[in-house]
Amino acid sequence: MKEFKQVRENLLDMLEDIDDRLGKVAEENEVDKYSSVNRDEPESSLEKSMRNDIANIEQAISQIDSGTYGICLNCGQPIKKEFLNGDPFSSHCIYCAEDGNGS
Ligand SMILES: [Zn+2]
């Protein structure tokens, strides 16, 4: 799927960026354990959403590699590029996404 080559590169960039930030967050959490700073934020929520992002990105990359990226899971039609640009992890076309159920 060479048309998604650019998307794949963008996703890899995002993955690296999140990986990098995740490492820093983990370091900060480590430091905070020994500091007296009072944190009322749940420490893992940011990490959790980052790990979620990583999973989404890795899934999209593997879909690009297997040629299933950009295909609606519901109707099997190609998802519009404009829609994918807005939501690169979308697994449904704009019509099926609007219907609200992916059954
Ligand atoms: Zn669809």
Backbone and ligand atoms as CSV (ligand in chain L), in Angstrom:
chain,resi,resn,atom,element,x,y,z
A,1,MET,N,N,0.840,-1.196,0.000
A,1,MET,CA,C,0.000,0.000,0.000
A,1,MET,C,C,0.874,1.244,0.000
A,2,LYS,N,N,1.365,1.635,-1.179
A,2,LYS,CA,C,2.304,2.744,-1.145
A,2,LYS,C,C,1.609,4.080,-0.923
A,3,GLU,N,N,0.276,4.106,-1.134
A,3,GLU,CA,C,-0.421,5.376,-0.901
A,3,GLU,C,C,-0.441,5.740,0.589
A,4,PHE,N,N,-0.211,4.755,1.436
A,4,PHE,CA,C,-0.215,5.038,2.873
A,4,PHE,C,C,1.194,5.130,3.445
A,5,LYS,N,N,2.179,5.190,2.541
A,5,LYS,CA,C,3.561,5.257,2.984
A,5,LYS,C,C,3.787,6.474,3.892
A,6,GLN,N,N,3.230,7.599,3.453
A,6,GLN,CA,C,3.386,8.830,4.223
A,6,GLN,C,C,2.677,8.712,5.575
A,7,VAL,N,N,1.494,8.122,5.549
A,7,VAL,CA,C,0.744,7.930,6.791
A,7,VAL,C,C,1.551,7.071,7.747
A,8,ARG,N,N,2.129,5.995,7.178
A,8,ARG,CA,C,2.913,5.072,7.987
A,8,ARG,C,C,4.097,5.794,8.639
A,9,GLU,N,N,4.743,6.656,7.848
A,9,GLU,CA,C,5.874,7.411,8.391
A,9,GLU,C,C,5.426,8.343,9.501
A,10,ASN,N,N,4.285,8.993,9.283
A,10,ASN,CA,C,3.741,9.871,10.320
A,10,ASN,C,C,3.451,9.088,11.595
A,11,LEU,N,N,2.873,7.908,11.418
A,11,LEU,CA,C,2.529,7.078,12.567
A,11,LEU,C,C,3.788,6.652,13.319
A,12,LEU,N,N,4.830,6.305,12.568
A,12,LEU,CA,C,6.086,5.913,13.208
A,12,LEU,C,C,6.682,7.079,13.992
A,13,ASP,N,N,6.567,8.288,13.420
A,13,ASP,CA,C,7.037,9.485,14.119
A,13,ASP,C,C,6.268,9.674,15.422
A,14,MET,N,N,4.945,9.523,15.334
A,14,MET,CA,C,4.096,9.669,16.514
A,14,MET,C,C,4.484,8.636,17.573
A,15,LEU,N,N,4.723,7.423,17.088
A,15,LEU,CA,C,5.067,6.328,17.987
A,15,LEU,C,C,6.362,6.642,18.748
A,16,GLU,N,N,7.354,7.136,18.016
A,16,GLU,CA,C,8.626,7.497,18.639
A,16,GLU,C,C,8.430,8.599,19.665
A,17,ASP,N,N,7.615,9.588,19.274
A,17,ASP,CA,C,7.371,10.740,20.136
A,17,ASP,C,C,6.689,10.307,21.432
A,18,ILE,N,N,5.690,9.455,21.312
A,18,ILE,CA,C,4.953,8.999,22.494
A,18,ILE,C,C,5.847,8.120,23.366
A,19,ASP,N,N,6.618,7.254,22.696
A,19,ASP,CA,C,7.563,6.401,23.414
A,19,ASP,C,C,8.504,7.240,24.267
A,20,ASP,N,N,8.976,8.305,23.631
A,20,ASP,CA,C,9.899,9.220,24.281
A,20,ASP,C,C,9.248,9.863,25.503
A,21,ARG,N,N,8.020,10.363,25.300
A,21,ARG,CA,C,7.305,11.025,26.392
A,21,ARG,C,C,6.950,10.042,27.498
A,22,LEU,N,N,6.603,8.833,27.094
A,22,LEU,CA,C,6.248,7.813,28.062
A,22,LEU,C,C,7.447,7.510,28.966
A,23,GLY,N,N,8.610,7.456,28.361
A,23,GLY,CA,C,9.837,7.229,29.132
A,23,GLY,C,C,10.049,8.328,30.150
A,24,LYS,N,N,9.787,9.571,29.733
A,24,LYS,CA,C,9.972,10.716,30.629
A,24,LYS,C,C,8.955,10.688,31.763
A,25,VAL,N,N,7.705,10.359,31.421
A,25,VAL,CA,C,6.652,10.277,32.437
A,25,VAL,C,C,7.013,9.223,33.470
A,26,ALA,N,N,7.489,8.092,32.993
A,26,ALA,CA,C,7.868,7.006,33.898
A,26,ALA,C,C,8.998,7.457,34.816
A,27,GLU,N,N,9.950,8.211,34.260
A,27,GLU,CA,C,11.058,8.735,35.058
A,27,GLU,C,C,10.543,9.687,36.131
A,28,GLU,N,N,9.642,10.578,35.720
A,28,GLU,CA,C,9.099,11.550,36.657
A,28,GLU,C,C,8.338,10.868,37.779
A,29,ASN,N,N,7.603,9.859,37.450
A,29,ASN,CA,C,6.874,9.115,38.475
A,29,ASN,C,C,7.854,8.512,39.476
A,30,GLU,N,N,8.959,8.044,38.937
A,30,GLU,CA,C,9.993,7.456,39.769
A,30,GLU,C,C,10.535,8.493,40.761
A,31,VAL,N,N,10.811,9.694,40.233
A,31,VAL,CA,C,11.332,10.776,41.061
A,31,VAL,C,C,10.314,11.190,42.121
A,32,ASP,N,N,9.045,11.278,41.694
A,32,ASP,CA,C,7.995,11.742,42.588
A,32,ASP,C,C,7.831,10.844,43.806
A,33,LYS,N,N,8.155,9.604,43.642
A,33,LYS,CA,C,8.025,8.665,44.755
A,33,LYS,C,C,8.854,9.105,45.943
A,34,TYR,N,N,9.973,9.789,45.633
A,34,TYR,CA,C,10.890,10.166,46.692
A,34,TYR,C,C,10.776,11.631,47.066
A,35,SER,N,N,9.899,12.345,46.391
A,35,SER,CA,C,9.739,13.754,46.718
A,35,SER,C,C,8.525,13.939,47.611
A,36,SER,N,N,8.451,15.121,48.213
A,36,SER,CA,C,7.338,15.375,49.127
A,36,SER,C,C,6.190,16.081,48.418
A,37,VAL,N,N,6.327,16.228,47.106
A,37,VAL,CA,C,5.272,16.915,46.351
A,37,VAL,C,C,3.982,16.105,46.432
A,38,ASN,N,N,2.946,16.811,46.756
A,38,ASN,CA,C,1.655,16.150,46.884
A,38,ASN,C,C,0.966,16.079,45.516
A,39,ARG,N,N,0.716,14.890,45.064
A,39,ARG,CA,C,0.045,14.749,43.775
A,39,ARG,C,C,-1.315,14.094,43.991
A,40,ASP,N,N,-2.343,14.747,43.548
A,40,ASP,CA,C,-3.656,14.115,43.671
A,40,ASP,C,C,-4.117,13.519,42.337
A,41,GLU,N,N,-3.295,13.721,41.317
A,41,GLU,CA,C,-3.626,13.131,40.026
A,41,GLU,C,C,-3.346,11.634,40.066
A,42,PRO,N,N,-4.214,10.853,39.488
A,42,PRO,CA,C,-3.864,9.432,39.391
A,42,PRO,C,C,-2.653,9.284,38.483
A,43,GLU,N,N,-1.591,8.726,39.021
A,43,GLU,CA,C,-0.322,8.800,38.309
A,43,GLU,C,C,-0.300,8.030,36.998
A,44,SER,N,N,-1.199,7.082,36.857
A,44,SER,CA,C,-1.080,6.243,35.679
A,44,SER,C,C,-2.000,6.672,34.534
A,45,SER,N,N,-2.831,7.691,34.750
A,45,SER,CA,C,-3.809,8.029,33.712
A,45,SER,C,C,-3.148,8.512,32.433
A,46,LEU,N,N,-2.111,9.342,32.582
A,46,LEU,CA,C,-1.395,9.832,31.410
A,46,LEU,C,C,-0.686,8.673,30.718
A,47,GLU,N,N,-0.022,7.870,31.517
A,47,GLU,CA,C,0.672,6.702,30.969
A,47,GLU,C,C,-0.313,5.790,30.255
A,48,LYS,N,N,-1.462,5.636,30.884
A,48,LYS,CA,C,-2.467,4.743,30.328
A,48,LYS,C,C,-2.922,5.230,28.951
A,49,SER,N,N,-3.186,6.541,28.835
A,49,SER,CA,C,-3.666,7.057,27.557
A,49,SER,C,C,-2.552,6.998,26.514
A,50,MET,N,N,-1.308,7.168,26.957
A,50,MET,CA,C,-0.187,7.045,26.023
A,50,MET,C,C,-0.052,5.607,25.515
A,51,ARG,N,N,-0.200,4.664,26.433
A,51,ARG,CA,C,-0.110,3.256,26.022
A,51,ARG,C,C,-1.246,2.895,25.082
A,52,ASN,N,N,-2.388,3.526,25.340
A,52,ASN,CA,C,-3.535,3.328,24.462
A,52,ASN,C,C,-3.232,3.867,23.058
A,53,ASP,N,N,-2.615,5.067,23.026
A,53,ASP,CA,C,-2.224,5.659,21.742
A,53,ASP,C,C,-1.241,4.756,21.013
A,54,ILE,N,N,-0.266,4.247,21.763
A,54,ILE,CA,C,0.741,3.373,21.159
A,54,ILE,C,C,0.079,2.148,20.541
A,55,ALA,N,N,-0.868,1.574,21.269
A,55,ALA,CA,C,-1.573,0.392,20.750
A,55,ALA,C,C,-2.321,0.732,19.465
A,56,ASN,N,N,-2.970,1.907,19.450
A,56,ASN,CA,C,-3.701,2.333,18.259
A,56,ASN,C,C,-2.762,2.508,17.071
A,57,ILE,N,N,-1.625,3.151,17.336
A,57,ILE,CA,C,-0.663,3.418,16.266
A,57,ILE,C,C,-0.096,2.108,15.732
A,58,GLU,N,N,0.267,1.211,16.648
A,58,GLU,CA,C,0.839,-0.063,16.206
A,58,GLU,C,C,-0.166,-0.865,15.393
A,59,GLN,N,N,-1.419,-0.769,15.801
A,59,GLN,CA,C,-2.458,-1.481,15.065
A,59,GLN,C,C,-2.610,-0.904,13.658
A,60,ALA,N,N,-2.618,0.445,13.579
A,60,ALA,CA,C,-2.763,1.092,12.272
A,60,ALA,C,C,-1.592,0.716,11.368
A,61,ILE,N,N,-0.386,0.692,11.918
A,61,ILE,CA,C,0.793,0.341,11.123
A,61,ILE,C,C,0.681,-1.093,10.622
A,62,SER,N,N,0.235,-1.989,11.491
A,62,SER,CA,C,0.138,-3.385,11.054
A,62,SER,C,C,-0.977,-3.539,10.018
A,63,GLN,N,N,-2.014,-2.690,10.116
A,63,GLN,CA,C,-3.064,-2.712,9.103
A,63,GLN,C,C,-2.539,-2.203,7.765
A,64,ILE,N,N,-1.689,-1.179,7.825
A,64,ILE,CA,C,-1.083,-0.680,6.581
A,64,ILE,C,C,-0.246,-1.792,5.958
A,65,ASP,N,N,0.530,-2.472,6.804
A,65,ASP,CA,C,1.413,-3.531,6.307
A,65,ASP,C,C,0.629,-4.697,5.712
A,66,SER,N,N,-0.538,-4.967,6.274
A,66,SER,CA,C,-1.311,-6.106,5.778
A,66,SER,C,C,-2.328,-5.686,4.726
A,67,GLY,N,N,-2.357,-4.383,4.420
A,67,GLY,CA,C,-3.230,-3.908,3.348
A,67,GLY,C,C,-4.678,-3.730,3.746
A,68,THR,N,N,-4.952,-3.747,5.070
A,68,THR,CA,C,-6.334,-3.580,5.509
A,68,THR,C,C,-6.592,-2.190,6.065
A,69,TYR,N,N,-5.570,-1.355,6.030
A,69,TYR,CA,C,-5.737,0.000,6.562
A,69,TYR,C,C,-6.621,0.822,5.625
A,70,GLY,N,N,-7.500,1.629,6.213
A,70,GLY,CA,C,-8.324,2.516,5.408
A,70,GLY,C,C,-9.517,1.819,4.792
A,71,ILE,N,N,-9.787,0.587,5.239
A,71,ILE,CA,C,-10.964,-0.131,4.771
A,71,ILE,C,C,-11.968,-0.187,5.920
A,72,CYS,N,N,-13.201,0.194,5.627
A,72,CYS,CA,C,-14.229,0.189,6.660
A,72,CYS,C,C,-14.523,-1.239,7.113
A,73,LEU,N,N,-14.489,-1.447,8.426
A,73,LEU,CA,C,-14.747,-2.786,8.970
A,73,LEU,C,C,-16.202,-3.188,8.793
A,74,ASN,N,N,-17.053,-2.201,8.644
A,74,ASN,CA,C,-18.478,-2.477,8.570
A,74,ASN,C,C,-18.937,-2.779,7.147
A,75,CYS,N,N,-18.605,-1.891,6.193
A,75,CYS,CA,C,-19.122,-2.058,4.843
A,75,CYS,C,C,-18.042,-2.475,3.844
A,76,GLY,N,N,-16.772,-2.483,4.291
A,76,GLY,CA,C,-15.706,-2.947,3.409
A,76,GLY,C,C,-15.290,-1.950,2.340
A,77,GLN,N,N,-15.856,-0.739,2.410
A,77,GLN,CA,C,-15.490,0.297,1.441
A,77,GLN,C,C,-14.260,1.058,1.937
A,78,PRO,N,N,-13.472,1.582,0.997
A,78,PRO,CA,C,-12.324,2.394,1.414
A,78,PRO,C,C,-12.797,3.643,2.161
A,79,ILE,N,N,-12.090,3.958,3.229
A,79,ILE,CA,C,-12.427,5.149,4.006
A,79,ILE,C,C,-11.800,6.365,3.328
A,80,LYS,N,N,-12.577,7.432,3.219
A,80,LYS,CA,C,-12.077,8.642,2.570
A,80,LYS,C,C,-10.812,9.147,3.253
A,81,LYS,N,N,-9.847,9.582,2.432
A,81,LYS,CA,C,-8.580,10.068,2.968
A,81,LYS,C,C,-8.768,11.257,3.899
A,82,GLU,N,N,-9.713,12.129,3.529
A,82,GLU,CA,C,-9.947,13.325,4.353
A,82,GLU,C,C,-10.382,12.910,5.759
A,83,PHE,N,N,-11.163,11.833,5.804
A,83,PHE,CA,C,-11.651,11.337,7.082
A,83,PHE,C,C,-10.503,10.709,7.875
A,84,LEU,N,N,-9.654,9.984,7.177
A,84,LEU,CA,C,-8.513,9.356,7.835
A,84,LEU,C,C,-7.529,10.404,8.348
A,85,ASN,N,N,-7.433,11.509,7.621
A,85,ASN,CA,C,-6.547,12.578,8.073
A,85,ASN,C,C,-7.012,13.127,9.413
A,86,GLY,N,N,-8.339,13.200,9.578
A,86,GLY,CA,C,-8.889,13.700,10.823
A,86,GLY,C,C,-8.775,12.679,11.945
A,87,ASP,N,N,-8.906,11.413,11.582
A,87,ASP,CA,C,-8.837,10.350,12.575
A,87,ASP,C,C,-8.107,9.151,11.969
A,88,PRO,N,N,-6.769,9.162,12.067
A,88,PRO,CA,C,-5.975,8.117,11.407
A,88,PRO,C,C,-6.240,6.723,11.955
A,89,PHE,N,N,-6.923,6.624,13.087
A,89,PHE,CA,C,-7.151,5.311,13.688
A,89,PHE,C,C,-8.579,4.825,13.461
A,90,SER,N,N,-9.288,5.548,12.628
A,90,SER,CA,C,-10.671,5.164,12.376
A,90,SER,C,C,-10.727,3.836,11.637
A,91,SER,N,N,-11.605,2.954,12.101
A,91,SER,CA,C,-11.751,1.669,11.429
A,91,SER,C,C,-13.082,1.592,10.696
A,92,HIS,N,N,-13.793,2.720,10.660
A,92,HIS,CA,C,-15.065,2.762,9.949
A,92,HIS,C,C,-15.118,3.984,9.046
A,93,CYS,N,N,-15.806,3.846,7.917
A,93,CYS,CA,C,-15.952,4.971,7.011
A,93,CYS,C,C,-16.878,6.011,7.647
A,94,ILE,N,N,-16.915,7.161,7.024
A,94,ILE,CA,C,-17.657,8.279,7.621
A,94,ILE,C,C,-19.146,7.953,7.756
A,95,TYR,N,N,-19.655,7.161,6.808
A,95,TYR,CA,C,-21.090,6.834,6.848
A,95,TYR,C,C,-21.402,5.871,7.999
A,96,CYS,N,N,-20.572,4.846,8.124
A,96,CYS,CA,C,-20.806,3.873,9.191
A,96,CYS,C,C,-20.504,4.480,10.551
A,97,ALA,N,N,-19.511,5.367,10.612
A,97,ALA,CA,C,-19.178,6.016,11.870
A,97,ALA,C,C,-20.349,6.892,12.315
A,98,GLU,N,N,-21.012,7.513,11.331
A,98,GLU,CA,C,-22.146,8.373,11.650
A,98,GLU,C,C,-23.332,7.556,12.168
A,99,ASP,N,N,-23.462,6.367,11.657
A,99,ASP,CA,C,-24.551,5.505,12.113
A,99,ASP,C,C,-24.397,5.155,13.587
A,100,GLY,N,N,-23.178,5.234,14.064
A,100,GLY,CA,C,-22.934,5.072,15.482
A,100,GLY,C,C,-22.786,3.651,15.946
A,101,ASN,N,N,-23.084,2.680,15.078
A,101,ASN,CA,C,-22.831,1.300,15.502
A,101,ASN,C,C,-22.003,0.570,14.461
A,102,GLY,N,N,-21.025,-0.158,14.954
A,102,GLY,CA,C,-20.117,-0.828,14.030
A,102,GLY,C,C,-20.405,-2.295,13.934
A,103,SER,N,N,-21.651,-2.660,14.105
A,103,SER,CA,C,-21.984,-4.071,14.150
A,103,SER,C,C,-21.943,-4.723,12.775
L,1,ZN,ZN,ZN,-18.554,1.780,6.171
